[in-house]
Amino acid sequence: MRITEAETEDMKEILDLQYLAYQSEAKLLNNWDIPPLKQTLSEILEEHHKGIVLKAVDGNNRIIGSVRGYCENGTLFIGKLMVYPEYRGNEIGTRILGELERRYPAYRYELFTSSGSEKNIALYQHLGHQVFERRQITKESLKKI
């Protein structure tokens, strides 16, 4: 597996992965109207131009994981960490997140996840992150992530 910065031409494949990866989140929340399942290609392209998108690729050059981030006022905002379902549990998410943090060592990190995603929260805490804020999310605030 290799982790590199995603290119513009990768965004469609990453969006397809996102739609697949976030099915489990929607099922967990019993809500199929979550923003990652409604995001458009033009929106993901905006995120790509605003910050950084990393991709993890397997030996066949298939994208099996991704994460996004952007910097603002000394904080690296991290979102949409995802792994292809059949590859979960193999530390791919951990490695992608670690690579993103390695690229921005002097920043404060703020990672967004649903409070219902207990496995994700446990992973982030295991990696040294801590819950510092819980807030009600609106459609407008999700556009920033």
C-alpha positions in Angstrom: 0.0 0.0 0.0 1.2 3.5 -0.9 -0.1 6.8 0.5 0.2 9.8 -1.7 -1.5 13.1 -2.4 -4.6 12.7 -4.5 -4.8 14.4 -7.9 -7.9 16.1 -9.4 -8.5 13.0 -11.6 -8.7 10.9 -8.5 -11.7 12.8 -7.0 -14.4 10.7 -8.8 -12.9 7.5 -7.5 -12.6 8.9 -4.0 -16.2 10.1 -4.1 -17.3 6.6 -5.2 -15.3 5.2 -2.2 -17.0 7.8 0.1 -20.5 6.7 -1.0 -19.5 3.1 -0.3 -17.6 3.7 3.0 -20.3 5.9 4.6 -23.0 3.3 4.1 -22.0 1.9 7.5 -22.2 5.3 9.1 -25.7 5.9 7.7 -26.8 2.5 8.9 -25.3 3.2 12.4 -27.1 6.5 12.6 -30.2 5.2 10.9 -30.0 8.2 8.6 -29.4 7.9 4.9 -29.4 11.7 4.5 -25.9 12.3 5.9 -23.8 14.8 4.0 -21.0 12.3 2.8 -23.7 10.4 1.0 -25.1 13.5 -0.7 -21.8 15.2 -1.6 -21.3 16.0 -5.3 -18.2 15.8 -7.5 -18.1 19.6 -7.7 -18.1 19.8 -3.9 -15.3 17.3 -3.5 -13.3 19.2 -6.1 -13.8 22.4 -4.0 -12.4 20.6 -1.0 -9.5 19.3 -3.0 -8.6 22.8 -4.1 -9.1 24.2 -0.6 -6.7 21.8 1.2 -5.2 18.4 0.9 -6.6 15.0 0.0 -4.5 11.9 0.6 -5.2 8.6 -0.9 -4.1 5.0 -0.1 -3.7 2.7 -3.0 -3.3 -1.0 -3.2 -0.9 -3.0 -5.4 -3.4 -2.6 -8.3 -3.5 1.2 -7.9 -7.0 1.1 -6.7 -7.9 3.8 -4.1 -8.7 1.9 -0.8 -8.6 4.8 1.6 -8.6 8.6 1.8 -8.6 11.6 4.2 -9.1 15.3 3.7 -7.7 18.3 5.5 -7.3 22.0 5.3 -5.4 24.6 7.4 -6.9 27.7 9.0 -5.3 29.8 11.8 -2.8 27.2 12.9 -5.4 24.3 12.9 -5.5 21.4 10.5 -9.1 20.5 10.2 -9.4 16.8 9.3 -12.4 15.1 7.9 -13.8 12.2 5.8 -11.3 9.6 6.8 -12.5 6.5 5.0 -11.3 3.0 4.1 -12.8 0.6 1.6 -15.0 -1.8 3.7 -13.1 -5.0 2.9 -9.8 -3.3 4.0 -11.0 -2.1 7.4 -9.2 -3.4 10.4 -5.8 -3.4 8.7 -4.6 -0.1 10.1 -5.0 1.7 6.7 -7.0 4.5 8.4 -4.3 4.9 11.1 -1.6 5.1 8.5 -3.5 7.7 6.3 -4.2 9.8 9.3 -0.6 9.5 10.5 0.7 10.6 7.1 -1.6 13.7 7.1 -0.4 14.6 10.6 3.3 14.0 9.6 2.8 16.5 6.8 1.6 19.2 9.2 3.6 18.6 12.4 3.4 22.2 13.8 -0.4 22.4 13.6 -3.2 21.8 16.1 -5.5 19.0 14.8 -9.2 19.1 14.8 -10.9 16.0 13.6 -14.6 15.8 12.9 -16.6 12.6 13.4 -20.1 11.7 14.4 -20.6 11.1 18.2 -22.4 7.9 17.3 -19.2 6.5 15.7 -17.8 4.9 18.8 -15.3 2.7 17.0 -13.9 5.7 15.2 -13.7 7.8 18.4 -11.9 4.9 20.1 -9.4 4.7 17.3 -8.7 8.5 17.4 -8.3 8.3 21.2 -6.0 5.4 20.9 -3.9 7.5 18.5 -3.7 10.3 21.1 -6.6 12.5 20.1 -9.2 13.6 22.7 -12.8 14.7 22.5 -12.7 18.5 23.1 -16.1 19.6 21.9 -19.5 18.1 21.1 -21.9 20.2 19.1 -25.1 20.1 17.1 -24.2 20.0 13.4 -26.1 22.0 10.9 -25.9 21.7 7.1 -24.1 25.0 7.0 -21.4 23.9 9.4 -20.8 20.6 7.5 -19.8 22.6 4.4 -16.7 23.7 6.3 -15.5 20.2 7.0 
